[in-house]
Amino acid sequence: MMAVVAASNVLVQYPVELFGLQEILTWGAFSYPAAFLVNDLTNRRFGPAVTRRVVYVGFALAVVLSVWLATPRIALASGTAFLVGQLLDIGVFNRLRRMAWWRAPLAGSLLGSVIDTTIFFSMAFAGDEAMSGAVTYGLFGSSVTVPLWVGLAFFDFLVKVSCALLALLPYGAVMGRMRPWQDAAPRDAVA
C-alpha cells in the first residue's frame, strides 16, 4: 500500500507526454488505482478492522515518503485523499460484500475514487499558477474551458473507472483462491 501511494505521489507530477496526453493525464492515474485492489483484497481476507489498520499504516508511511519524494502540498493532499477515499472504500465494500462478487469491489473503488480524486486535485493544485492555466477540451461537439488541474482530475477519474473495471479480473481470480474473513457469510455468498 505504501509503495503504491508513494509512487503515485511522484508520478502525478509527470504528465503523460505520449500521444499528446500531457494536457489530460499524469502517470499517477495509472498507478494509484492499485491501492483500491489491495484494499479490497485485504478487506475480503481479513475484514474491515485489519484493513483500516493497513490503511492507517500505509497512510502514515506514504505521507512521510511523499514529503521526501514529492512536495509537502502533494503529500498532504495525497494523504488526506487517500485516507478518506480508502476508508470509504472499506465501508462500502463491507456493506456490499454479501452481494454479487463484483459489486463490493467495484462500488467501493468507484465511490472511493470520486472522493479521492476530488480531494486530491483540489488540495494539491487549486490556486497553483502552473496548474491553473485555462485548457479547452472539445467534448461532444462543443468546447469546455477549465483550469488544467480540473481537466487532469476529470481524466484521472476516467482512468480510475477503467482500472476499477479491469481490477475485477485479478480480484475475481484471487477471490476464488482466498479464504474470506471469518465473520462473513458462506464462501459462495461473499464478495
Helices and strands as residue ranges (DSSP letters): H 2-11, G 18-23, H 28-31, H 34-46, H 48-69, H 72-96, H 103-125, G 129-131, E 134-139, E 142-147, H 148-166, H 168-175, G 187-189
